[in-house]
Amino acid sequence: MAAALGVRGATRCWFVALRGWSQRVAAMAFGFMSRVALQAEKMNHHPEWFNVYNKVQITLTSHDCGGLTKRDVKLAKFIEKAAASV
């Protein structure tokens, strides 16, 4: 379900598409986003988000250093685990 699109320059991007469309699937997408958002907040990290219906895209980069940091990698690992459980 989740596909890490890989590193492009100084960002890391995920695209998570849940199968089908229903209120239940929308709730799953919001649940996934909430789980990642709570972890990001704990880490004082602020990913870029895009969500439409059953699709979620998350982009990580640390603007203050112009690239990926250890903090990005730590959050990326969390996102991978969270996406695998959706």
PyMOL Python script that loads the backbone (N, CA, C, O; Angstrom):
from pymol import cmd

cmd.read_pdbstr("""\
ATOM      1  N   MET A   1       0.810  -1.195   0.000  1.00  0.00           N
ATOM      2  CA  MET A   1       0.000   0.000   0.000  1.00  0.00           C
ATOM      3  C   MET A   1       0.854   1.261   0.000  1.00  0.00           C
ATOM      4  O   MET A   1       0.538   2.222  -0.701  1.00  0.00           O
ATOM      5  N   ALA A   2       1.909   1.267   0.762  1.00  0.00           N
ATOM      6  CA  ALA A   2       2.746   2.467   0.841  1.00  0.00           C
ATOM      7  C   ALA A   2       3.941   2.296  -0.073  1.00  0.00           C
ATOM      8  O   ALA A   2       4.529   1.218  -0.167  1.00  0.00           O
ATOM      9  N   ALA A   3       4.280   3.355  -0.726  1.00  0.00           N
ATOM     10  CA  ALA A   3       5.450   3.317  -1.600  1.00  0.00           C
ATOM     11  C   ALA A   3       6.327   4.514  -1.311  1.00  0.00           C
ATOM     12  O   ALA A   3       5.921   5.657  -1.522  1.00  0.00           O
ATOM     13  N   ALA A   4       7.526   4.255  -0.830  1.00  0.00           N
ATOM     14  CA  ALA A   4       8.476   5.350  -0.644  1.00  0.00           C
ATOM     15  C   ALA A   4       9.014   5.698  -2.019  1.00  0.00           C
ATOM     16  O   ALA A   4       9.567   4.843  -2.711  1.00  0.00           O
ATOM     17  N   LEU A   5       8.857   6.923  -2.407  1.00  0.00           N
ATOM     18  CA  LEU A   5       9.289   7.353  -3.728  1.00  0.00           C
ATOM     19  C   LEU A   5      10.784   7.621  -3.773  1.00  0.00           C
ATOM     20  O   LEU A   5      11.354   7.834  -4.844  1.00  0.00           O
ATOM     21  N   GLY A   6      11.411   7.609  -2.612  1.00  0.00           N
ATOM     22  CA  GLY A   6      12.855   7.757  -2.580  1.00  0.00           C
ATOM     23  C   GLY A   6      13.312   9.187  -2.390  1.00  0.00           C
ATOM     24  O   GLY A   6      12.515  10.118  -2.275  1.00  0.00           O
ATOM     25  N   VAL A   7      14.607   9.325  -2.360  1.00  0.00           N
ATOM     26  CA  VAL A   7      15.207  10.632  -2.120  1.00  0.00           C
ATOM     27  C   VAL A   7      15.363  11.358  -3.448  1.00  0.00           C
ATOM     28  O   VAL A   7      15.935  10.826  -4.399  1.00  0.00           O
ATOM     29  N   ARG A   8      14.854  12.557  -3.496  1.00  0.00           N
ATOM     30  CA  ARG A   8      15.002  13.427  -4.668  1.00  0.00           C
ATOM     31  C   ARG A   8      15.618  14.716  -4.176  1.00  0.00           C
ATOM     32  O   ARG A   8      14.933  15.543  -3.574  1.00  0.00           O
ATOM     33  N   GLY A   9      16.872  14.893  -4.420  1.00  0.00           N
ATOM     34  CA  GLY A   9      17.532  16.092  -3.923  1.00  0.00           C
ATOM     35  C   GLY A   9      17.568  16.068  -2.412  1.00  0.00           C
ATOM     36  O   GLY A   9      18.217  15.208  -1.817  1.00  0.00           O
ATOM     37  N   ALA A  10      16.889  16.988  -1.797  1.00  0.00           N
ATOM     38  CA  ALA A  10      16.935  17.126  -0.350  1.00  0.00           C
ATOM     39  C   ALA A  10      15.604  16.791   0.295  1.00  0.00           C
ATOM     40  O   ALA A  10      15.283  17.322   1.358  1.00  0.00           O
ATOM     41  N   THR A  11      14.826  15.922  -0.327  1.00  0.00           N
ATOM     42  CA  THR A  11      13.536  15.573   0.255  1.00  0.00           C
ATOM     43  C   THR A  11      13.336  14.068   0.243  1.00  0.00           C
ATOM     44  O   THR A  11      14.019  13.341  -0.479  1.00  0.00           O
ATOM     45  N   ARG A  12      12.407  13.620   1.037  1.00  0.00           N
ATOM     46  CA  ARG A  12      11.969  12.229   1.035  1.00  0.00           C
ATOM     47  C   ARG A  12      10.455  12.282   0.953  1.00  0.00           C
ATOM     48  O   ARG A  12       9.818  13.028   1.697  1.00  0.00           O
ATOM     49  N   CYS A  13       9.877  11.503   0.062  1.00  0.00           N
ATOM     50  CA  CYS A  13       8.449  11.615  -0.196  1.00  0.00           C
ATOM     51  C   CYS A  13       7.789  10.243  -0.154  1.00  0.00           C
ATOM     52  O   CYS A  13       8.339   9.271  -0.671  1.00  0.00           O
ATOM     53  N   TRP A  14       6.605  10.161   0.461  1.00  0.00           N
ATOM     54  CA  TRP A  14       5.797   8.939   0.501  1.00  0.00           C
ATOM     55  C   TRP A  14       4.470   9.208  -0.160  1.00  0.00           C
ATOM     56  O   TRP A  14       3.931  10.312  -0.089  1.00  0.00           O
ATOM     57  N   PHE A  15       3.956   8.195  -0.799  1.00  0.00           N
ATOM     58  CA  PHE A  15       2.609   8.256  -1.354  1.00  0.00           C
ATOM     59  C   PHE A  15       1.883   7.020  -0.860  1.00  0.00           C
ATOM     60  O   PHE A  15       2.254   5.897  -1.201  1.00  0.00           O
ATOM     61  N   VAL A  16       0.853   7.222  -0.062  1.00  0.00           N
ATOM     62  CA  VAL A  16       0.076   6.123   0.495  1.00  0.00           C
ATOM     63  C   VAL A  16      -1.310   6.182  -0.116  1.00  0.00           C
ATOM     64  O   VAL A  16      -2.021   7.172   0.055  1.00  0.00           O
ATOM     65  N   ALA A  17      -1.700   5.141  -0.823  1.00  0.00           N
ATOM     66  CA  ALA A  17      -3.038   5.076  -1.419  1.00  0.00           C
ATOM     67  C   ALA A  17      -3.769   3.889  -0.812  1.00  0.00           C
ATOM     68  O   ALA A  17      -3.319   2.749  -0.927  1.00  0.00           O
ATOM     69  N   LEU A  18      -4.880   4.154  -0.175  1.00  0.00           N
ATOM     70  CA  LEU A  18      -5.696   3.095   0.406  1.00  0.00           C
ATOM     71  C   LEU A  18      -6.683   2.605  -0.638  1.00  0.00           C
ATOM     72  O   LEU A  18      -7.209   3.398  -1.419  1.00  0.00           O
ATOM     73  N   ARG A  19      -6.935   1.318  -0.655  1.00  0.00           N
ATOM     74  CA  ARG A  19      -7.816   0.742  -1.677  1.00  0.00           C
ATOM     75  C   ARG A  19      -9.258   1.175  -1.469  1.00  0.00           C
ATOM     76  O   ARG A  19      -9.784   1.159  -0.357  1.00  0.00           O
ATOM     77  N   GLY A  20      -9.878   1.563  -2.579  1.00  0.00           N
ATOM     78  CA  GLY A  20     -11.297   1.916  -2.540  1.00  0.00           C
ATOM     79  C   GLY A  20     -11.539   3.290  -1.959  1.00  0.00           C
ATOM     80  O   GLY A  20     -10.607   4.022  -1.623  1.00  0.00           O
ATOM     81  N   TRP A  21     -12.795   3.618  -1.850  1.00  0.00           N
ATOM     82  CA  TRP A  21     -13.173   4.885  -1.229  1.00  0.00           C
ATOM     83  C   TRP A  21     -14.465   4.685  -0.468  1.00  0.00           C
ATOM     84  O   TRP A  21     -15.465   4.239  -1.030  1.00  0.00           O
ATOM     85  N   SER A  22     -14.443   5.008   0.781  1.00  0.00           N
ATOM     86  CA  SER A  22     -15.623   4.973   1.636  1.00  0.00           C
ATOM     87  C   SER A  22     -15.295   5.816   2.860  1.00  0.00           C
ATOM     88  O   SER A  22     -14.162   6.264   3.038  1.00  0.00           O
ATOM     89  N   GLN A  23     -16.296   6.024   3.692  1.00  0.00           N
ATOM     90  CA  GLN A  23     -16.028   6.777   4.917  1.00  0.00           C
ATOM     91  C   GLN A  23     -15.015   6.032   5.785  1.00  0.00           C
ATOM     92  O   GLN A  23     -14.203   6.656   6.467  1.00  0.00           O
ATOM     93  N   ARG A  24     -15.062   4.706   5.760  1.00  0.00           N
ATOM     94  CA  ARG A  24     -14.114   3.904   6.540  1.00  0.00           C
ATOM     95  C   ARG A  24     -12.682   4.125   6.041  1.00  0.00           C
ATOM     96  O   ARG A  24     -11.761   4.283   6.842  1.00  0.00           O
ATOM     97  N   VAL A  25     -12.500   4.135   4.726  1.00  0.00           N
ATOM     98  CA  VAL A  25     -11.164   4.350   4.157  1.00  0.00           C
ATOM     99  C   VAL A  25     -10.679   5.763   4.470  1.00  0.00           C
ATOM    100  O   VAL A  25      -9.503   5.962   4.778  1.00  0.00           O
ATOM    101  N   ALA A  26     -11.569   6.736   4.395  1.00  0.00           N
ATOM    102  CA  ALA A  26     -11.202   8.116   4.738  1.00  0.00           C
ATOM    103  C   ALA A  26     -10.758   8.189   6.194  1.00  0.00           C
ATOM    104  O   ALA A  26      -9.786   8.871   6.518  1.00  0.00           O
ATOM    105  N   ALA A  27     -11.468   7.489   7.066  1.00  0.00           N
ATOM    106  CA  ALA A  27     -11.098   7.468   8.479  1.00  0.00           C
ATOM    107  C   ALA A  27      -9.725   6.827   8.671  1.00  0.00           C
ATOM    108  O   ALA A  27      -8.950   7.263   9.523  1.00  0.00           O
ATOM    109  N   MET A  28      -9.422   5.794   7.884  1.00  0.00           N
ATOM    110  CA  MET A  28      -8.104   5.159   7.958  1.00  0.00           C
ATOM    111  C   MET A  28      -7.011   6.137   7.535  1.00  0.00           C
ATOM    112  O   MET A  28      -5.952   6.198   8.160  1.00  0.00           O
ATOM    113  N   ALA A  29      -7.268   6.899   6.480  1.00  0.00           N
ATOM    114  CA  ALA A  29      -6.288   7.887   6.021  1.00  0.00           C
ATOM    115  C   ALA A  29      -6.058   8.945   7.093  1.00  0.00           C
ATOM    116  O   ALA A  29      -4.918   9.314   7.373  1.00  0.00           O
ATOM    117  N   PHE A  30      -7.144   9.433   7.692  1.00  0.00           N
ATOM    118  CA  PHE A  30      -7.002  10.439   8.747  1.00  0.00           C
ATOM    119  C   PHE A  30      -6.311   9.852   9.971  1.00  0.00           C
ATOM    120  O   PHE A  30      -5.523  10.534  10.626  1.00  0.00           O
ATOM    121  N   GLY A  31      -6.601   8.596  10.282  1.00  0.00           N
ATOM    122  CA  GLY A  31      -5.936   7.933  11.401  1.00  0.00           C
ATOM    123  C   GLY A  31      -4.436   7.835  11.182  1.00  0.00           C
ATOM    124  O   GLY A  31      -3.645   8.105  12.087  1.00  0.00           O
ATOM    125  N   PHE A  32      -4.050   7.446   9.967  1.00  0.00           N
ATOM    126  CA  PHE A  32      -2.634   7.365   9.607  1.00  0.00           C
ATOM    127  C   PHE A  32      -1.974   8.737   9.734  1.00  0.00           C
ATOM    128  O   PHE A  32      -0.895   8.866  10.313  1.00  0.00           O
ATOM    129  N   MET A  33      -2.633   9.755   9.187  1.00  0.00           N
ATOM    130  CA  MET A  33      -2.082  11.107   9.248  1.00  0.00           C
ATOM    131  C   MET A  33      -1.954  11.582  10.693  1.00  0.00           C
ATOM    132  O   MET A  33      -0.957  12.207  11.057  1.00  0.00           O
ATOM    133  N   SER A  34      -2.949  11.291  11.507  1.00  0.00           N
ATOM    134  CA  SER A  34      -2.912  11.704  12.914  1.00  0.00           C
ATOM    135  C   SER A  34      -1.764  11.037  13.649  1.00  0.00           C
ATOM    136  O   SER A  34      -1.060  11.670  14.437  1.00  0.00           O
ATOM    137  N   ARG A  35      -1.585   9.753  13.380  1.00  0.00           N
ATOM    138  CA  ARG A  35      -0.502   9.015  14.033  1.00  0.00           C
ATOM    139  C   ARG A  35       0.858   9.632  13.682  1.00  0.00           C
ATOM    140  O   ARG A  35       1.696   9.838  14.560  1.00  0.00           O
ATOM    141  N   VAL A  36       1.065   9.922  12.411  1.00  0.00           N
ATOM    142  CA  VAL A  36       2.329  10.526  11.975  1.00  0.00           C
ATOM    143  C   VAL A  36       2.455  11.949  12.523  1.00  0.00           C
ATOM    144  O   VAL A  36       3.534  12.359  12.951  1.00  0.00           O
ATOM    145  N   ALA A  37       1.357  12.696  12.508  1.00  0.00           N
ATOM    146  CA  ALA A  37       1.388  14.084  12.991  1.00  0.00           C
ATOM    147  C   ALA A  37       1.757  14.150  14.471  1.00  0.00           C
ATOM    148  O   ALA A  37       2.525  15.023  14.876  1.00  0.00           O
ATOM    149  N   LEU A  38       1.221  13.241  15.279  1.00  0.00           N
ATOM    150  CA  LEU A  38       1.547  13.233  16.708  1.00  0.00           C
ATOM    151  C   LEU A  38       3.033  12.943  16.927  1.00  0.00           C
ATOM    152  O   LEU A  38       3.677  13.569  17.769  1.00  0.00           O
ATOM    153  N   GLN A  39       3.568  11.995  16.168  1.00  0.00           N
ATOM    154  CA  GLN A  39       4.999  11.691  16.280  1.00  0.00           C
ATOM    155  C   GLN A  39       5.838  12.875  15.809  1.00  0.00           C
ATOM    156  O   GLN A  39       6.831  13.228  16.445  1.00  0.00           O
ATOM    157  N   ALA A  40       5.443  13.484  14.702  1.00  0.00           N
ATOM    158  CA  ALA A  40       6.179  14.641  14.181  1.00  0.00           C
ATOM    159  C   ALA A  40       6.183  15.777  15.202  1.00  0.00           C
ATOM    160  O   ALA A  40       7.200  16.442  15.396  1.00  0.00           O
ATOM    161  N   GLU A  41       5.053  15.991  15.847  1.00  0.00           N
ATOM    162  CA  GLU A  41       4.962  17.051  16.854  1.00  0.00           C
ATOM    163  C   GLU A  41       5.890  16.764  18.026  1.00  0.00           C
ATOM    164  O   GLU A  41       6.553  17.672  18.526  1.00  0.00           O
ATOM    165  N   LYS A  42       5.946  15.514  18.467  1.00  0.00           N
ATOM    166  CA  LYS A  42       6.856  15.139  19.554  1.00  0.00           C
ATOM    167  C   LYS A  42       8.304  15.439  19.181  1.00  0.00           C
ATOM    168  O   LYS A  42       9.122  15.778  20.036  1.00  0.00           O
ATOM    169  N   MET A  43       8.607  15.308  17.888  1.00  0.00           N
ATOM    170  CA  MET A  43       9.969  15.522  17.399  1.00  0.00           C
ATOM    171  C   MET A  43      10.218  16.968  16.982  1.00  0.00           C
ATOM    172  O   MET A  43      11.313  17.310  16.536  1.00  0.00           O
ATOM    173  N   ASN A  44       9.196  17.819  17.129  1.00  0.00           N
ATOM    174  CA  ASN A  44       9.269  19.207  16.671  1.00  0.00           C
ATOM    175  C   ASN A  44       9.642  19.264  15.187  1.00  0.00           C
ATOM    176  O   ASN A  44      10.482  20.059  14.766  1.00  0.00           O
ATOM    177  N   HIS A  45       8.988  18.393  14.410  1.00  0.00           N
ATOM    178  CA  HIS A  45       9.224  18.307  12.971  1.00  0.00           C
ATOM    179  C   HIS A  45       7.924  18.674  12.260  1.00  0.00           C
ATOM    180  O   HIS A  45       6.839  18.444  12.793  1.00  0.00           O
ATOM    181  N   HIS A  46       8.027  19.233  11.081  1.00  0.00           N
ATOM    182  CA  HIS A  46       6.837  19.728  10.389  1.00  0.00           C
ATOM    183  C   HIS A  46       6.857  19.303   8.924  1.00  0.00           C
ATOM    184  O   HIS A  46       7.268  20.073   8.056  1.00  0.00           O
ATOM    185  N   PRO A  47       6.407  18.062   8.645  1.00  0.00           N
ATOM    186  CA  PRO A  47       6.393  17.593   7.253  1.00  0.00           C
ATOM    187  C   PRO A  47       5.364  18.344   6.420  1.00  0.00           C
ATOM    188  O   PRO A  47       4.448  18.974   6.949  1.00  0.00           O
ATOM    189  N   GLU A  48       5.535  18.263   5.115  1.00  0.00           N
ATOM    190  CA  GLU A  48       4.544  18.815   4.189  1.00  0.00           C
ATOM    191  C   GLU A  48       3.544  17.703   3.879  1.00  0.00           C
ATOM    192  O   GLU A  48       3.933  16.557   3.654  1.00  0.00           O
ATOM    193  N   TRP A  49       2.246  18.049   3.867  1.00  0.00           N
ATOM    194  CA  TRP A  49       1.173  17.070   3.699  1.00  0.00           C
ATOM    195  C   TRP A  49       0.325  17.382   2.474  1.00  0.00           C
ATOM    196  O   TRP A  49       0.152  18.539   2.092  1.00  0.00           O
ATOM    197  N   PHE A  50      -0.198  16.323   1.873  1.00  0.00           N
ATOM    198  CA  PHE A  50      -1.213  16.442   0.828  1.00  0.00           C
ATOM    199  C   PHE A  50      -2.153  15.262   1.004  1.00  0.00           C
ATOM    200  O   PHE A  50      -1.705  14.117   1.065  1.00  0.00           O
ATOM    201  N   ASN A  51      -3.447  15.527   1.087  1.00  0.00           N
ATOM    202  CA  ASN A  51      -4.436  14.467   1.274  1.00  0.00           C
ATOM    203  C   ASN A  51      -5.665  14.748   0.435  1.00  0.00           C
ATOM    204  O   ASN A  51      -6.241  15.834   0.507  1.00  0.00           O
ATOM    205  N   VAL A  52      -6.068  13.766  -0.365  1.00  0.00           N
ATOM    206  CA  VAL A  52      -7.323  13.807  -1.109  1.00  0.00           C
ATOM    207  C   VAL A  52      -7.945  12.426  -1.006  1.00  0.00           C
ATOM    208  O   VAL A  52      -7.355  11.433  -1.429  1.00  0.00           O
ATOM    209  N   TYR A  53      -9.133  12.375  -0.446  1.00  0.00           N
ATOM    210  CA  TYR A  53      -9.879  11.121  -0.307  1.00  0.00           C
ATOM    211  C   TYR A  53      -9.013  10.025   0.305  1.00  0.00           C
ATOM    212  O   TYR A  53      -8.678  10.084   1.488  1.00  0.00           O
ATOM    213  N   ASN A  54      -8.650   9.029  -0.494  1.00  0.00           N
ATOM    214  CA  ASN A  54      -7.911   7.880   0.032  1.00  0.00           C
ATOM    215  C   ASN A  54      -6.402   7.971  -0.208  1.00  0.00           C
ATOM    216  O   ASN A  54      -5.704   6.964  -0.090  1.00  0.00           O
ATOM    217  N   LYS A  55      -5.896   9.137  -0.537  1.00  0.00           N
ATOM    218  CA  LYS A  55      -4.476   9.306  -0.844  1.00  0.00           C
ATOM    219  C   LYS A  55      -3.821  10.296   0.127  1.00  0.00           C
ATOM    220  O   LYS A  55      -4.374  11.353   0.432  1.00  0.00           O
ATOM    221  N   VAL A  56      -2.642   9.925   0.596  1.00  0.00           N
ATOM    222  CA  VAL A  56      -1.867  10.782   1.489  1.00  0.00           C
ATOM    223  C   VAL A  56      -0.453  10.873   0.935  1.00  0.00           C
ATOM    224  O   VAL A  56       0.158   9.856   0.605  1.00  0.00           O
ATOM    225  N   GLN A  57       0.062  12.082   0.834  1.00  0.00           N
ATOM    226  CA  GLN A  57       1.455  12.277   0.434  1.00  0.00           C
ATOM    227  C   GLN A  57       2.148  13.072   1.532  1.00  0.00           C
ATOM    228  O   GLN A  57       1.637  14.099   1.979  1.00  0.00           O
ATOM    229  N   ILE A  58       3.304  12.599   1.962  1.00  0.00           N
ATOM    230  CA  ILE A  58       4.088  13.267   3.003  1.00  0.00           C
ATOM    231  C   ILE A  58       5.477  13.530   2.434  1.00  0.00           C
ATOM    232  O   ILE A  58       6.114  12.630   1.887  1.00  0.00           O
ATOM    233  N   THR A  59       5.937  14.757   2.567  1.00  0.00           N
ATOM    234  CA  THR A  59       7.277  15.118   2.112  1.00  0.00           C
ATOM    235  C   THR A  59       8.085  15.602   3.309  1.00  0.00           C
ATOM    236  O   THR A  59       7.643  16.471   4.062  1.00  0.00           O
ATOM    237  N   LEU A  60       9.275  15.029   3.476  1.00  0.00           N
ATOM    238  CA  LEU A  60      10.164  15.425   4.560  1.00  0.00           C
ATOM    239  C   LEU A  60      11.363  16.179   4.012  1.00  0.00           C
ATOM    240  O   LEU A  60      11.961  15.779   3.013  1.00  0.00           O
ATOM    241  N   THR A  61      11.697  17.250   4.661  1.00  0.00           N
ATOM    242  CA  THR A  61      12.941  17.973   4.426  1.00  0.00           C
ATOM    243  C   THR A  61      13.146  18.892   5.622  1.00  0.00           C
ATOM    244  O   THR A  61      12.178  19.307   6.259  1.00  0.00           O
ATOM    245  N   SER A  62      14.366  19.204   5.924  1.00  0.00           N
ATOM    246  CA  SER A  62      14.660  20.165   6.992  1.00  0.00           C
ATOM    247  C   SER A  62      15.102  21.456   6.322  1.00  0.00           C
ATOM    248  O   SER A  62      16.232  21.576   5.848  1.00  0.00           O
ATOM    249  N   HIS A  63      14.192  22.414   6.293  1.00  0.00           N
ATOM    250  CA  HIS A  63      14.443  23.666   5.577  1.00  0.00           C
ATOM    251  C   HIS A  63      15.617  24.446   6.157  1.00  0.00           C
ATOM    252  O   HIS A  63      16.326  25.142   5.430  1.00  0.00           O
ATOM    253  N   ASP A  64      15.822  24.328   7.484  1.00  0.00           N
ATOM    254  CA  ASP A  64      16.895  25.098   8.107  1.00  0.00           C
ATOM    255  C   ASP A  64      18.287  24.639   7.667  1.00  0.00           C
ATOM    256  O   ASP A  64      19.245  25.407   7.751  1.00  0.00           O
ATOM    257  N   CYS A  65      18.405  23.384   7.196  1.00  0.00           N
ATOM    258  CA  CYS A  65      19.720  22.928   6.721  1.00  0.00           C
ATOM    259  C   CYS A  65      19.707  22.638   5.222  1.00  0.00           C
ATOM    260  O   CYS A  65      20.741  22.297   4.648  1.00  0.00           O
ATOM    261  N   GLY A  66      18.544  22.771   4.585  1.00  0.00           N
ATOM    262  CA  GLY A  66      18.453  22.581   3.142  1.00  0.00           C
ATOM    263  C   GLY A  66      18.590  21.142   2.692  1.00  0.00           C
ATOM    264  O   GLY A  66      19.029  20.884   1.571  1.00  0.00           O
ATOM    265  N   GLY A  67      18.224  20.205   3.542  1.00  0.00           N
ATOM    266  CA  GLY A  67      18.334  18.799   3.160  1.00  0.00           C
ATOM    267  C   GLY A  67      17.762  17.882   4.212  1.00  0.00           C
ATOM    268  O   GLY A  67      17.002  18.303   5.084  1.00  0.00           O
ATOM    269  N   LEU A  68      18.139  16.623   4.117  1.00  0.00           N
ATOM    270  CA  LEU A  68      17.684  15.625   5.069  1.00  0.00           C
ATOM    271  C   LEU A  68      18.632  15.564   6.254  1.00  0.00           C
ATOM    272  O   LEU A  68      19.847  15.697   6.106  1.00  0.00           O
ATOM    273  N   THR A  69      18.049  15.358   7.447  1.00  0.00           N
ATOM    274  CA  THR A  69      18.830  15.255   8.673  1.00  0.00           C
ATOM    275  C   THR A  69      18.520  13.927   9.351  1.00  0.00           C
ATOM    276  O   THR A  69      17.672  13.167   8.883  1.00  0.00           O
ATOM    277  N   LYS A  70      19.205  13.653  10.449  1.00  0.00           N
ATOM    278  CA  LYS A  70      18.923  12.445  11.234  1.00  0.00           C
ATOM    279  C   LYS A  70      17.479  12.458  11.727  1.00  0.00           C
ATOM    280  O   LYS A  70      16.847  11.408  11.846  1.00  0.00           O
ATOM    281  N   ARG A  71      16.969  13.634  12.009  1.00  0.00           N
ATOM    282  CA  ARG A  71      15.580  13.753  12.458  1.00  0.00           C
ATOM    283  C   ARG A  71      14.623  13.315  11.352  1.00  0.00           C
ATOM    284  O   ARG A  71      13.621  12.656  11.627  1.00  0.00           O
ATOM    285  N   ASP A  72      14.923  13.675  10.105  1.00  0.00           N
ATOM    286  CA  ASP A  72      14.107  13.233   8.972  1.00  0.00           C
ATOM    287  C   ASP A  72      14.132  11.712   8.859  1.00  0.00           C
ATOM    288  O   ASP A  72      13.099  11.079   8.640  1.00  0.00           O
ATOM    289  N   VAL A  73      15.315  11.135   9.010  1.00  0.00           N
ATOM    290  CA  VAL A  73      15.455   9.680   8.901  1.00  0.00           C
ATOM    291  C   VAL A  73      14.663   8.988  10.006  1.00  0.00           C
ATOM    292  O   VAL A  73      14.005   7.977   9.762  1.00  0.00           O
ATOM    293  N   LYS A  74      14.727   9.526  11.210  1.00  0.00           N
ATOM    294  CA  LYS A  74      13.987   8.940  12.332  1.00  0.00           C
ATOM    295  C   LYS A  74      12.481   8.987  12.062  1.00  0.00           C
ATOM    296  O   LYS A  74      11.781   7.998  12.283  1.00  0.00           O
ATOM    297  N   LEU A  75      11.987  10.122  11.590  1.00  0.00           N
ATOM    298  CA  LEU A  75      10.562  10.223  11.282  1.00  0.00           C
ATOM    299  C   LEU A  75      10.212   9.343  10.085  1.00  0.00           C
ATOM    300  O   LEU A  75       9.126   8.764  10.046  1.00  0.00           O
ATOM    301  N   ALA A  76      11.106   9.236   9.117  1.00  0.00           N
ATOM    302  CA  ALA A  76      10.868   8.381   7.948  1.00  0.00           C
ATOM    303  C   ALA A  76      10.663   6.934   8.373  1.00  0.00           C
ATOM    304  O   ALA A  76       9.783   6.253   7.846  1.00  0.00           O
ATOM    305  N   LYS A  77      11.459   6.462   9.311  1.00  0.00           N
ATOM    306  CA  LYS A  77      11.304   5.091   9.807  1.00  0.00           C
ATOM    307  C   LYS A  77       9.944   4.915  10.473  1.00  0.00           C
ATOM    308  O   LYS A  77       9.295   3.882  10.306  1.00  0.00           O
ATOM    309  N   PHE A  78       9.515   5.919  11.225  1.00  0.00           N
ATOM    310  CA  PHE A  78       8.195   5.857  11.857  1.00  0.00           C
ATOM    311  C   PHE A  78       7.096   5.813  10.795  1.00  0.00           C
ATOM    312  O   PHE A  78       6.150   5.035  10.916  1.00  0.00           O
ATOM    313  N   ILE A  79       7.217   6.642   9.755  1.00  0.00           N
ATOM    314  CA  ILE A  79       6.221   6.677   8.679  1.00  0.00           C
ATOM    315  C   ILE A  79       6.142   5.326   7.982  1.00  0.00           C
ATOM    316  O   ILE A  79       5.047   4.848   7.686  1.00  0.00           O
ATOM    317  N   GLU A  80       7.287   4.706   7.717  1.00  0.00           N
ATOM    318  CA  GLU A  80       7.306   3.392   7.070  1.00  0.00           C
ATOM    319  C   GLU A  80       6.526   2.374   7.895  1.00  0.00           C
ATOM    320  O   GLU A  80       5.732   1.608   7.348  1.00  0.00           O
ATOM    321  N   LYS A  81       6.749   2.361   9.205  1.00  0.00           N
ATOM    322  CA  LYS A  81       6.035   1.421  10.083  1.00  0.00           C
ATOM    323  C   LYS A  81       4.545   1.733  10.121  1.00  0.00           C
ATOM    324  O   LYS A  81       3.714   0.828  10.054  1.00  0.00           O
ATOM    325  N   ALA A  82       4.212   3.010  10.227  1.00  0.00           N
ATOM    326  CA  ALA A  82       2.800   3.400  10.282  1.00  0.00           C
ATOM    327  C   ALA A  82       2.089   3.055   8.981  1.00  0.00           C
ATOM    328  O   ALA A  82       0.950   2.590   9.005  1.00  0.00           O
ATOM    329  N   ALA A  83       2.743   3.277   7.845  1.00  0.00           N
ATOM    330  CA  ALA A  83       2.137   2.975   6.544  1.00  0.00           C
ATOM    331  C   ALA A  83       1.938   1.476   6.367  1.00  0.00           C
ATOM    332  O   ALA A  83       0.948   1.044   5.775  1.00  0.00           O
ATOM    333  N   ALA A  84       2.872   0.686   6.876  1.00  0.00           N
ATOM    334  CA  ALA A  84       2.767  -0.770   6.747  1.00  0.00           C
ATOM    335  C   ALA A  84       1.597  -1.322   7.552  1.00  0.00           C
ATOM    336  O   ALA A  84       1.078  -2.394   7.243  1.00  0.00           O
ATOM    337  N   SER A  85       1.182  -0.590   8.580  1.00  0.00           N
ATOM    338  CA  SER A  85       0.085  -1.078   9.428  1.00  0.00           C
ATOM    339  C   SER A  85      -1.285  -0.584   8.981  1.00  0.00           C
ATOM    340  O   SER A  85      -2.291  -0.916   9.608  1.00  0.00           O
ATOM    341  N   VAL A  86      -1.341   0.203   7.909  1.00  0.00           N
ATOM    342  CA  VAL A  86      -2.628   0.726   7.414  1.00  0.00           C
ATOM    343  C   VAL A  86      -3.290  -0.319   6.553  1.00  0.00           C
ATOM    344  O   VAL A  86      -4.383  -0.090   6.034  1.00  0.00           O
TER     345      VAL A  86
END
""", "prot")
cmd.dss("prot")
cmd.show_as("cartoon", "prot")
cmd.util.cbc("prot")
cmd.orient("prot")
